[in-house]
Amino acid sequence: MKKLVLALTALAAFTGSAMAADMAPRYTKAPPPMPVAPSWTGFYIFGGGGGGLWAADQHVQTTAGALPLSIDQRQGGSGWFGTVGAGYDWQFNGSWVAGIFADGQFGSLKGTIQDPTVGWTATAKMQDAWAAGARVGYLVAPNVLSYVNGGYSGSHWSGTTFLSTISGFPVGDHTNSFNRNGWFIGGGVENNLNIFGITAPGWFMKTEYRSAFYNAKSVNELADGTNALVGRDIRFNTWTQTISTSLVYRFNWSGPVVAKY
């Protein structure tokens, strides 16, 4: 009898423990949230360098009355420059980005101007330029922007000393430095540097082409000596093309657009 009671007691204890285990609450670990999409909205700064060339249609004319003394001829040059700038972008409608920016270029795009009526030549340099404008682009990937831009541009050109095309010596005329304004259009690609296993939050690289058109300028030939000619101008307009690559830093690249789960 005692053995039967002990057996029933043990069975009851075992059955109760199993039922309690079955009734215990079960918890499921929540899945981790999906990565937050980065935002292109915010301020950025950049700096870099590149190369370019310029071309100009030129002719000689009288200072008084602007009477032409020669036919138009195409001259130009090339060189290198550095650039710095800043801007602000807005991301909208998911994959579209629009923004405003300003930048400067500092260097030497060096080329030739001539007075063919007397066989004189001189070296002119575009020493610096600046631009302010807007851009709009589309995100071909969450961290890659393809864009076009355009706006207002200004440039500064060096003075020159005329040389004889025969002897190579100064002839006694020069031109002063001058500024020209105009407009530009261009485009490029900007991408985040989180590539090839490199982690660089906020850092980007952009490569951009730009074409700028500047207003014509009548550059006066000024006398330095008794053998110089006076009362003559070189009518000078310019078109520049540049390609640059810049390192960009975006201050809020880690900020979210919308958290998706």
Secondary structure, 3 states (H helix, E strand, C coil): CHHHHHHHHHHHHHHHHHHHHHHCCCCCCCCCCCCCCECCCEEEEEEEEEEEEEEEEEEEEECCCCCECCCCEEEEEEEEEEEEEEEEEEEECCCEEEEEEEEEEEEEEEEEEEECCCCEEEEEEEEEEEEEEEEEEEEEECCEEEEEEEEEEEEEECCEEEEECCCCCEEEEEECCEEEEEEEEEEEEEEECCCCCCCCCCEEEEEEEEEEEEEEEEEECEECCCCCCCCEEEEEEEEEEEEEEEEEEECCCCCECCCCC
